[in-house]
Amino acid sequence: MRCIIHCGAPKTGTSALQKALFFDLRDPRFQYFSGGYIDNGSHALEALFAEEPYCRRLYENHLASSRGRFPLYRQRLQRRLDQAVARCRRRGADLILSAEGLWRASPEAFSRFRRLRAYLVDQGFEVVLIAYLRPLLPWLASLYQQSLKFGNAEFGLEMFRELLNFQAIIEELWLVFGRANVSIYPYDTALFPGGCVVRHFCHEIGYRCPPGYRTSVNESLSRPACGLLLAYNRQRHRLPATGLHPGAEYAPLLRQLERLPGPPLRLHPSVLESWIPTVASQGAWLERELGLRLTPTTSAAMDPPGIPPGVDSAETLLAVPREVLHWLALRSGLPVLVRADTPPTEQTVAAAMRRLTGWWSHRLSLPRRASQRLRARLIHLQYGC
């Protein structure tokens, strides 16, 4: 039996793959395990194989408190994983895990590799890994945008250093799992069947995927949407508490922001300049060891002439156009955003954003979320996902 681990990197179609394997695709020769999560199966592996207090903090900050006390939650996950392994043994099926959370160059992350492998080998699996890599400079903008969705209130990239140390991560993967068992692919939709990373992954492992299948999840936000979200994150602690878990608070907000049109978020060369030595050394190592050439590798290539300059500071990102304020005023019911001759304060914008997360928005989404949870529960009971 094989255990196929999709280990990232983050923002390379991981959410689309998790959704596809949980909801859409079935092949009796494979068993996908996510611990019952429909959005990010790597949370289950974090809770099982990460050391405390990291995994406990992840659980308390990002996962629903209704799942019970953490030790009991961890025991429940272990029981579910053991059941998935038993299913594989009965059917002679391969196990699939999604573990993008493992993609981090830190001693704790490396110890997770070893604990996960020890468990899988003890269960009789031959472990193989698949990962996708994006060009490093564009990837930084995508990572920063994703951090805004989780409440980041700063403008900066230092928090991503552990993710961009490709050499350290891949060398550790080779050491723990064996170089022959680790496959690295460039994340380039032009190279994927139908431009879909899910179909490429399925083709590589022999998973049956319907011709023409395509899905997308966790779509990018426009630059104006990122500016509004940054304002909300910076002022959120000054607003009255919603009483909602952060995931429930942000979900309706992000659904609204995904509909806001505008140019994509790009970072100014001055922001990326300090990363050039890292990008150059990592790129040279990838090309030498794996034959992968990830472009662009210069900050100038990220700021071509003829288009608006990239974002160079929090102030630049926060300065959204007046038509965006009209959009927010219409949806929040706060016309004061566009009545004054001067731009509204950051706190006024945040207050308008809070209206998009109000109780009515939460209540309106309850039937949809309840239906999704019920469907996920039935799938978990039937297929053990």
Sine and cosine of phi, psi and omega as CSV:
sin_phi,cos_phi,sin_psi,cos_psi,sin_omega,cos_omega
0.00,0.00,0.61,-0.79,0.09,-1.00
-0.97,-0.23,0.50,-0.87,0.28,-0.96
-0.90,-0.44,0.88,-0.47,-0.03,-1.00
-0.98,-0.20,0.89,-0.46,-0.03,-1.00
-0.96,-0.29,0.88,-0.48,0.16,-0.99
-1.00,0.01,0.93,-0.36,-0.18,-0.98
-0.92,-0.39,0.52,0.85,0.13,-0.99
0.96,-0.28,-0.48,-0.88,-0.04,1.00
-0.96,0.26,0.24,-0.97,0.04,-1.00
-0.82,0.57,0.51,-0.86,0.01,-1.00
0.90,0.44,0.62,0.79,0.12,-0.99
-0.79,-0.62,0.69,0.72,0.00,-1.00
0.98,0.17,0.32,0.95,-0.05,-1.00
-0.91,0.42,-0.67,0.74,-0.01,-1.00
-0.91,0.42,-0.63,0.78,0.03,-1.00
-0.90,0.44,-0.66,0.76,0.01,-1.00
-0.91,0.41,-0.68,0.73,0.01,-1.00
-0.89,0.45,-0.68,0.73,0.02,-1.00
-0.90,0.44,-0.69,0.72,-0.04,-1.00
-0.89,0.46,-0.72,0.70,-0.05,-1.00
-0.95,0.31,-0.47,0.88,0.00,-1.00
-0.99,0.16,-0.77,0.64,-0.18,-0.98
-0.99,-0.13,-0.66,0.75,-0.33,-0.95
-0.98,-0.22,-0.62,0.79,-0.20,-0.98
-0.95,-0.31,0.65,-0.76,0.06,-1.00
-0.68,-0.73,0.72,-0.69,0.10,-1.00
-0.58,-0.82,0.89,-0.46,-0.10,-1.00
-0.89,0.46,-0.23,0.97,0.01,-1.00
-0.99,0.12,-0.05,1.00,-0.04,-1.00
-0.74,-0.68,0.48,-0.87,0.08,-1.00
-0.79,-0.61,0.92,-0.39,0.05,-1.00
-1.00,0.00,0.70,-0.71,0.03,-1.00
-0.82,-0.57,0.78,-0.63,0.06,-1.00
-0.76,-0.65,0.07,1.00,-0.08,-1.00
0.96,0.27,0.18,0.98,-0.04,-1.00
0.99,-0.11,-0.02,1.00,0.02,-1.00
-0.98,0.19,0.67,-0.74,0.01,-1.00
-0.99,-0.15,-0.27,0.96,-0.10,-0.99
-0.96,-0.29,-0.57,0.82,-0.07,-1.00
-0.43,-0.90,0.99,-0.11,-0.03,-1.00
-0.92,0.39,-0.29,0.96,-0.01,-1.00
-0.93,0.36,-0.34,0.94,0.06,-1.00
-0.86,0.51,-0.63,0.78,-0.01,-1.00
-0.90,0.43,-0.68,0.74,-0.01,-1.00
-0.94,0.34,-0.56,0.83,0.08,-1.00
-0.87,0.50,-0.73,0.68,-0.05,-1.00
-0.91,0.41,-0.54,0.84,-0.06,-1.00
-0.99,0.15,-0.61,0.79,-0.20,-0.98
-0.89,-0.46,-0.10,1.00,0.09,-1.00
-1.00,0.06,0.49,-0.87,0.04,-1.00
-0.99,0.13,0.48,-0.88,0.14,-0.99
-0.96,0.29,0.48,-0.87,0.17,0.99
-1.00,-0.05,0.06,1.00,-0.11,-0.99
-0.84,0.54,-0.80,0.60,-0.11,-0.99
-0.93,0.37,-0.53,0.85,0.05,-1.00
-0.92,0.40,-0.65,0.76,0.02,-1.00
-0.90,0.43,-0.66,0.75,0.07,-1.00
-0.86,0.51,-0.70,0.71,-0.02,-1.00
-0.89,0.46,-0.74,0.68,-0.07,-1.00
-0.94,0.33,-0.53,0.85,-0.08,-1.00
-1.00,0.05,-0.53,0.85,-0.20,-0.98
-0.86,-0.51,-0.23,0.97,-0.06,-1.00
-0.93,-0.38,0.40,-0.92,-0.11,-0.99
-0.90,0.43,0.74,-0.68,-0.01,-1.00
-0.93,0.38,-0.29,0.96,-0.02,-1.00
-0.93,0.35,-0.12,0.99,0.00,-1.00
-0.97,0.23,-0.04,1.00,0.08,-1.00
1.00,-0.08,-0.04,-1.00,-0.01,-1.00
-0.91,0.42,0.54,-0.84,-0.14,-0.99
-0.86,0.51,-0.73,0.69,0.00,-1.00
-0.84,0.54,-0.66,0.75,0.03,-1.00
-0.92,0.38,-0.63,0.78,0.04,-1.00
-0.87,0.48,-0.68,0.74,0.00,-1.00
-0.91,0.43,-0.66,0.75,0.04,-1.00
-0.89,0.46,-0.63,0.78,0.01,-1.00
-0.90,0.43,-0.65,0.76,0.04,-1.00
-0.90,0.44,-0.68,0.74,0.01,-1.00
-0.88,0.48,-0.64,0.76,0.04,-1.00
-0.90,0.44,-0.65,0.76,0.01,-1.00
-0.92,0.39,-0.63,0.77,0.03,-1.00
-0.91,0.42,-0.68,0.73,0.04,-1.00
-0.87,0.49,-0.60,0.80,0.04,-1.00
-0.92,0.39,-0.63,0.78,0.04,-1.00
-0.90,0.43,-0.64,0.77,0.04,-1.00
-0.89,0.45,-0.66,0.75,0.03,-1.00
-0.89,0.46,-0.62,0.78,0.06,-1.00
-0.87,0.49,-0.69,0.72,0.02,-1.00
-0.87,0.50,-0.68,0.73,0.00,-1.00
-0.89,0.45,-0.70,0.72,-0.04,-1.00
-0.89,0.45,-0.63,0.78,-0.10,-1.00
-0.99,-0.16,-0.12,0.99,-0.10,-1.00
0.92,0.40,0.56,0.83,-0.09,-1.00
-1.00,-0.09,0.36,-0.93,0.10,-1.00
-1.00,0.02,0.61,-0.79,0.00,-1.00
-1.00,-0.07,0.69,-0.72,0.06,-1.00
-0.90,-0.45,0.79,-0.62,0.06,-1.00
-0.85,-0.53,0.61,-0.79,0.11,-0.99
-0.95,-0.32,0.87,-0.49,-0.17,-0.98
-0.68,-0.73,0.79,0.62,-0.01,-1.00
-0.89,0.45,-0.41,0.91,0.02,-1.00
-0.91,0.42,-0.27,0.96,0.04,-1.00
-0.97,0.23,-0.25,0.97,-0.10,-1.00
-0.98,0.19,1.00,0.06,-0.01,-1.00
-0.30,-0.95,0.71,-0.70,-0.03,-1.00
-1.00,-0.02,0.99,0.11,0.04,-1.00
-0.51,-0.86,0.42,-0.91,0.03,-1.00
-0.84,0.55,-0.60,0.80,0.01,-1.00
-0.91,0.41,-0.68,0.73,0.02,-1.00
-0.89,0.45,-0.66,0.75,-0.01,-1.00
-0.91,0.41,-0.57,0.82,0.05,-1.00
-0.93,0.37,-0.50,0.87,0.08,-1.00
-0.91,0.42,-0.64,0.77,0.06,-1.00
-0.80,0.60,-0.75,0.66,-0.10,-1.00
-0.93,0.37,-0.66,0.75,0.01,-1.00
-0.91,0.41,-0.65,0.76,0.02,-1.00
-0.90,0.43,-0.73,0.68,0.00,-1.00
-0.89,0.46,-0.67,0.74,-0.01,-1.00
-0.86,0.52,-0.67,0.74,0.02,-1.00
-0.90,0.44,-0.73,0.68,-0.08,-1.00
-0.92,0.40,-0.67,0.74,0.02,-1.00
-0.91,0.42,-0.62,0.79,0.03,-1.00
-0.89,0.45,-0.46,0.89,0.03,-1.00
-1.00,0.05,0.00,1.00,0.08,-1.00
1.00,-0.04,0.31,0.95,-0.02,-1.00
-1.00,-0.04,0.57,-0.82,0.26,-0.96
-1.00,-0.04,0.88,-0.47,-0.18,-0.98
-0.99,-0.11,0.78,-0.62,0.11,-0.99
-0.78,-0.62,0.51,-0.86,-0.04,-1.00
-0.84,-0.54,0.56,-0.83,0.10,-0.99
-0.76,-0.65,0.74,-0.67,0.04,-1.00
-0.67,-0.75,0.42,-0.91,0.04,-1.00
-0.84,-0.54,0.62,-0.79,-0.01,-1.00
-0.85,-0.53,0.70,-0.71,0.09,-1.00
-0.99,-0.16,0.39,-0.92,0.18,-0.98
-0.80,0.60,0.72,-0.70,-0.24,-0.97
-0.92,0.40,-0.68,0.74,-0.07,-1.00
-0.92,0.39,-0.76,0.65,0.08,-1.00
-0.89,0.46,-0.49,0.87,-0.02,-1.00
-0.90,0.44,-0.55,0.83,0.00,-1.00
-0.88,0.48,-0.69,0.73,0.04,-1.00
-0.89,0.46,-0.63,0.77,0.01,-1.00
-0.92,0.39,-0.65,0.76,0.03,-1.00
-0.91,0.42,-0.65,0.76,0.01,-1.00
-0.90,0.44,-0.68,0.73,0.03,-1.00
-0.87,0.49,-0.66,0.75,0.01,-1.00
-0.90,0.44,-0.60,0.80,0.01,-1.00
-0.90,0.43,-0.53,0.84,0.06,-1.00
-0.89,0.47,-0.58,0.82,0.00,-1.00
-0.92,0.39,-0.32,0.95,0.01,-1.00
-0.96,-0.28,0.31,0.95,0.15,-0.99
1.00,-0.10,0.13,0.99,0.01,-1.00
-0.87,0.49,0.78,-0.63,-0.03,-1.00
-0.94,-0.35,0.22,0.98,-0.04,-1.00
-0.92,-0.40,0.32,-0.95,0.14,-0.99
-0.92,-0.40,0.95,-0.32,-0.04,-1.00
0.11,-0.99,0.22,-0.97,-0.11,-0.99
-0.84,-0.54,0.00,1.00,-0.10,-1.00
-0.87,0.50,-0.49,0.87,-0.04,-1.00
-0.90,0.44,-0.22,0.97,-0.08,-1.00
-0.98,-0.17,0.09,1.00,-0.07,-1.00
-0.86,0.51,-0.64,0.77,-0.02,-1.00
-0.91,0.41,-0.44,0.90,-0.01,-1.00
-0.98,0.19,-0.48,0.88,-0.10,-0.99
-1.00,-0.04,-0.01,1.00,0.06,-1.00
-0.99,0.12,0.94,0.35,-0.06,-1.00
-0.83,0.56,-0.68,0.73,-0.07,-1.00
-0.86,0.50,-0.75,0.66,-0.02,-1.00
-0.90,0.44,-0.66,0.75,-0.03,-1.00
-0.92,0.39,-0.74,0.67,-0.06,-1.00
-0.93,0.37,-0.64,0.77,0.04,-1.00
-0.90,0.45,-0.59,0.81,0.07,-1.00
-0.93,0.36,-0.63,0.78,0.07,-1.00
-0.87,0.48,-0.67,0.74,0.05,-1.00
-0.88,0.48,-0.67,0.74,-0.04,-1.00
-0.91,0.42,-0.68,0.73,-0.08,-1.00
-0.99,0.16,-0.70,0.71,-0.13,-0.99
-0.97,-0.24,-0.23,0.97,-0.05,-1.00
1.00,-0.08,0.74,-0.67,-0.08,-1.00
-0.86,0.50,-0.61,0.79,-0.03,-1.00
-0.92,0.40,-0.31,0.95,-0.05,-1.00
-0.99,-0.15,0.09,1.00,-0.03,-1.00
-0.89,-0.46,0.86,-0.51,0.02,-1.00
-0.91,-0.40,0.79,-0.62,-0.01,-1.00
-0.88,-0.48,0.77,-0.63,-0.01,-1.00
-0.83,-0.56,0.54,-0.84,0.12,-0.99
-0.95,0.30,0.66,-0.75,0.06,-1.00
-0.99,0.10,1.00,-0.09,-0.05,-1.00
-0.65,-0.76,0.96,-0.29,-0.07,-1.00
-0.88,0.48,-0.40,0.92,0.03,-1.00
-0.91,0.41,-0.38,0.93,-0.02,-1.00
-1.00,-0.09,-0.15,0.99,-0.08,-1.00
-1.00,-0.04,0.53,-0.85,0.08,-1.00
-0.86,0.51,0.86,-0.51,-0.03,-1.00
0.90,0.43,0.29,0.96,-0.02,-1.00
0.94,0.34,0.33,0.94,-0.12,-0.99
-0.91,-0.42,0.86,-0.51,-0.01,-1.00
-0.92,0.38,-0.49,0.87,0.02,-1.00
-0.89,0.45,-0.70,0.71,0.01,-1.00
-0.91,0.41,-0.58,0.81,0.05,-1.00
-0.91,0.42,-0.73,0.69,0.02,-1.00
-0.86,0.51,-0.73,0.68,-0.01,-1.00
-0.88,0.48,-0.65,0.76,0.02,-1.00
-0.89,0.45,-0.65,0.76,-0.06,-1.00
-0.92,0.38,-0.52,0.85,-0.04,-1.00
-0.98,-0.21,-0.06,1.00,0.00,-1.00
0.99,0.11,0.39,0.92,-0.01,-1.00
-1.00,0.08,0.71,-0.70,-0.02,-1.00
-0.95,0.31,0.85,-0.52,0.00,-1.00
-0.77,-0.63,0.79,-0.61,-0.05,-1.00
-0.85,0.53,0.64,-0.77,0.07,-1.00
-0.85,0.52,0.69,-0.72,0.02,-1.00
0.99,0.10,-0.01,1.00,-0.01,-1.00
-0.89,0.45,0.64,-0.77,0.03,-1.00
-0.37,-0.93,0.68,-0.74,0.04,-1.00
-0.54,-0.84,0.37,-0.93,0.04,-1.00
-0.55,-0.84,0.62,-0.79,-0.03,-1.00
-0.61,-0.79,0.39,-0.92,0.07,-1.00
0.84,0.54,0.81,0.59,-0.06,-1.00
-0.91,0.41,0.44,-0.90,-0.02,-1.00
-0.93,0.36,0.50,-0.87,0.11,-0.99
-1.00,-0.06,0.48,-0.88,0.07,-1.00
-0.95,0.30,0.24,-0.97,0.03,-1.00
-0.87,0.50,-0.71,0.71,0.05,-1.00
-0.87,0.49,-0.62,0.78,0.02,-1.00
-0.89,0.45,-0.62,0.78,0.04,-1.00
-0.90,0.43,-0.61,0.79,0.04,-1.00
-0.90,0.44,-0.69,0.72,0.04,-1.00
-0.90,0.44,-0.64,0.77,-0.03,-1.00
-0.93,0.38,-0.62,0.79,0.06,-1.00
-0.89,0.45,-0.67,0.74,0.05,-1.00
-0.87,0.50,-0.68,0.74,0.01,-1.00
-0.90,0.44,-0.70,0.71,-0.03,-1.00
-0.90,0.44,-0.61,0.79,-0.04,-1.00
-0.95,0.33,-0.50,0.87,-0.08,-1.00
-0.96,-0.29,0.00,1.00,-0.12,-0.99
-0.86,0.51,-0.61,0.79,-0.04,-1.00
-0.93,0.37,-0.27,0.96,0.01,-1.00
-1.00,-0.06,-0.15,0.99,-0.01,-1.00
-1.00,-0.01,0.40,-0.92,0.06,-1.00
-0.85,0.53,0.62,-0.79,-0.01,-1.00
-0.90,0.43,0.60,-0.80,0.01,-1.00
-1.00,0.08,-0.37,0.93,-0.10,-1.00
0.98,0.19,0.07,1.00,-0.01,-1.00
-0.98,-0.19,0.46,-0.89,0.18,-0.98
-0.89,0.45,0.58,-0.82,-0.03,-1.00
-0.78,0.62,-0.61,0.79,0.02,-1.00
-0.89,0.46,-0.68,0.74,0.03,-1.00
-0.94,0.33,-0.51,0.86,0.01,-1.00
-0.94,0.35,-0.69,0.73,-0.10,-0.99
-0.99,0.14,-0.41,0.91,-0.09,-1.00
-0.83,0.55,-0.80,0.61,0.01,-1.00
-0.92,0.40,-0.52,0.85,0.02,-1.00
-0.90,0.44,-0.71,0.70,-0.02,-1.00
-0.94,0.35,-0.56,0.83,0.05,-1.00
-0.88,0.47,-0.62,0.79,0.04,-1.00
-0.94,0.35,-0.71,0.71,-0.07,-1.00
-0.92,0.39,-0.48,0.88,0.04,-1.00
-0.90,0.44,-0.34,0.94,-0.01,-1.00
-1.00,-0.02,-0.09,1.00,-0.04,-1.00
-0.99,0.14,0.91,-0.41,-0.04,-1.00
-0.96,0.26,0.26,-0.97,0.04,-1.00
0.45,-0.89,0.14,-0.99,0.01,-1.00
-0.93,0.36,0.38,-0.92,0.03,-1.00
-0.94,0.34,0.36,-0.93,0.05,-1.00
-0.96,0.27,0.84,-0.55,0.11,-0.99
-0.80,-0.60,0.53,-0.85,0.01,-1.00
-0.99,-0.17,0.61,-0.79,-0.02,-1.00
-0.94,0.34,0.53,-0.84,0.03,-1.00
-0.80,0.60,-0.53,0.85,-0.01,-1.00
-0.90,0.43,-0.49,0.87,0.05,-1.00
-0.97,0.25,-0.54,0.84,-0.08,-1.00
-1.00,0.02,-0.22,0.98,-0.16,-0.99
-0.84,0.54,-0.66,0.75,-0.05,-1.00
-0.93,0.37,-0.25,0.97,0.00,-1.00
-1.00,-0.01,-0.18,0.98,-0.10,-1.00
-0.85,0.53,-0.72,0.69,0.03,-1.00
-0.85,0.52,-0.65,0.76,0.03,-1.00
-0.90,0.44,-0.70,0.71,0.00,-1.00
-0.89,0.46,-0.67,0.74,-0.02,-1.00
-0.90,0.43,-0.72,0.69,-0.03,-1.00
-0.93,0.38,-0.67,0.74,0.03,-1.00
-0.91,0.41,-0.65,0.76,0.02,-1.00
-0.90,0.44,-0.66,0.75,0.02,-1.00
-0.90,0.44,-0.66,0.75,0.00,-1.00
-0.91,0.42,-0.69,0.73,0.02,-1.00
-0.88,0.48,-0.66,0.75,-0.01,-1.00
-0.93,0.36,-0.62,0.78,-0.03,-1.00
-0.95,0.31,-0.69,0.72,-0.11,-0.99
-1.00,0.04,-0.55,0.84,-0.12,-0.99
-0.87,-0.50,-0.14,0.99,-0.05,-1.00
0.95,0.32,0.35,0.94,0.01,-1.00
-0.99,-0.13,0.76,-0.65,0.06,-1.00
-0.88,-0.47,0.96,-0.29,-0.03,-1.00
-0.98,-0.18,0.88,-0.48,0.00,-1.00
-0.87,-0.48,0.40,-0.91,0.00,1.00
-0.99,0.17,0.35,-0.94,-0.02,-1.00
-0.85,-0.53,0.11,0.99,0.05,-1.00
-0.83,-0.56,0.52,-0.86,-0.02,-1.00
-0.92,0.39,-0.50,0.87,0.01,-1.00
-0.90,0.45,-0.55,0.83,0.01,-1.00
-0.93,0.38,-0.33,0.94,0.01,-1.00
-1.00,0.08,-0.09,1.00,-0.05,-1.00
-0.71,-0.71,0.90,0.43,-0.06,-1.00
-0.92,0.40,0.44,-0.90,0.00,-1.00
-0.94,0.35,0.40,-0.92,0.07,-1.00
1.00,-0.03,-0.05,1.00,0.05,-1.00
-0.78,-0.63,0.38,-0.92,-0.03,-1.00
-0.83,0.56,0.58,-0.82,-0.02,-1.00
-0.90,0.43,0.39,-0.92,0.01,-1.00
-0.96,0.28,0.07,-1.00,-0.03,-1.00
-0.99,0.17,0.77,-0.64,-0.02,-1.00
-0.90,-0.44,-0.07,1.00,-0.02,-1.00
-0.28,-0.96,0.22,-0.98,0.06,-1.00
-0.89,0.46,-0.61,0.79,-0.02,-1.00
-0.89,0.46,-0.65,0.76,0.03,-1.00
-0.90,0.44,-0.67,0.74,-0.02,-1.00
-0.93,0.36,-0.57,0.82,-0.02,-1.00
-0.96,0.28,-0.34,0.94,-0.04,-1.00
-0.99,0.16,0.98,0.20,-0.03,-1.00
-0.99,0.13,0.48,-0.88,0.00,-1.00
-0.89,0.45,0.34,-0.94,-0.03,-1.00
-0.90,0.44,-0.56,0.83,0.01,-1.00
-0.91,0.41,-0.46,0.89,0.07,-1.00
-0.94,0.34,-0.62,0.78,0.07,-1.00
-0.90,0.43,-0.60,0.80,0.10,-0.99
-0.87,0.50,-0.69,0.72,0.01,-1.00
-0.86,0.51,-0.72,0.70,-0.02,-1.00
-0.93,0.36,-0.63,0.78,0.02,-1.00
-0.89,0.46,-0.66,0.76,-0.01,-1.00
-0.90,0.44,-0.66,0.75,-0.07,-1.00
-0.99,0.13,-0.43,0.90,-0.02,-1.00
-1.00,-0.09,-0.31,0.95,-0.06,-1.00
0.97,0.24,0.42,0.91,0.02,-1.00
-0.89,-0.46,0.99,0.11,-0.02,-1.00
-0.90,0.43,-0.25,0.97,0.00,-1.00
-0.86,0.51,-0.35,0.94,0.01,-1.00
-0.87,0.49,-0.51,0.86,-0.11,-0.99
-0.86,-0.50,0.05,1.00,-0.02,-1.00
-0.98,0.18,-0.61,0.80,-0.08,-1.00
-0.97,0.24,0.44,-0.90,0.05,-1.00
-0.96,0.28,-0.48,0.88,0.01,-1.00
-1.00,-0.08,0.45,-0.89,0.01,-1.00
-0.87,0.50,0.55,-0.84,0.02,-1.00
-0.92,0.39,0.39,-0.92,0.03,-1.00
-0.95,0.33,0.32,-0.95,0.02,-1.00
-0.87,0.50,-0.59,0.80,-0.02,-1.00
-0.94,0.33,-0.56,0.83,0.06,-1.00
-0.91,0.42,-0.67,0.74,0.05,-1.00
-0.88,0.47,-0.70,0.72,-0.01,-1.00
-0.89,0.45,-0.62,0.78,0.03,-1.00
-0.90,0.44,-0.61,0.79,0.06,-1.00
-0.92,0.39,-0.63,0.77,0.04,-1.00
-0.89,0.45,-0.63,0.78,-0.01,-1.00
-0.86,0.52,-0.54,0.84,0.02,-1.00
-0.89,0.46,-0.44,0.90,0.04,-1.00
-0.96,0.28,-0.22,0.97,0.03,-1.00
-0.95,-0.32,0.26,0.97,-0.11,-0.99
-0.90,0.44,0.13,-0.99,-0.06,-1.00
-0.86,0.51,-0.56,0.83,-0.03,-1.00
-0.92,0.39,-0.63,0.78,0.04,-1.00
-0.91,0.41,-0.65,0.76,0.03,-1.00
-0.90,0.44,-0.70,0.71,-0.02,-1.00
-0.91,0.41,-0.64,0.77,0.00,-1.00
-0.90,0.44,-0.49,0.87,-0.02,-1.00
-1.00,0.08,-0.16,0.99,-0.06,-1.00
-0.86,0.52,-0.73,0.68,0.01,-1.00
-0.86,0.51,-0.66,0.75,0.00,-1.00
-0.90,0.43,-0.71,0.70,-0.03,-1.00
-0.93,0.36,-0.61,0.80,0.03,-1.00
-0.90,0.43,-0.65,0.76,0.03,-1.00
-0.90,0.44,-0.65,0.76,0.01,-1.00
-0.91,0.40,-0.68,0.74,0.02,-1.00
-0.90,0.44,-0.63,0.78,0.02,-1.00
-0.90,0.43,-0.70,0.71,0.02,-1.00
-0.88,0.48,-0.67,0.74,0.01,-1.00
-0.89,0.45,-0.64,0.76,0.00,-1.00
-0.90,0.44,-0.67,0.74,0.00,-1.00
-0.91,0.42,-0.65,0.76,0.04,-1.00
-0.90,0.44,-0.67,0.74,0.01,-1.00
-0.88,0.47,-0.68,0.73,-0.01,-1.00
-0.92,0.38,-0.60,0.80,-0.06,-1.00
-0.99,0.16,-0.66,0.75,-0.13,-0.99
-0.92,-0.40,-0.17,0.98,0.01,-1.00
0.96,0.29,0.38,0.92,-0.05,-1.00
-0.91,0.42,0.00,0.00,0.00,0.00
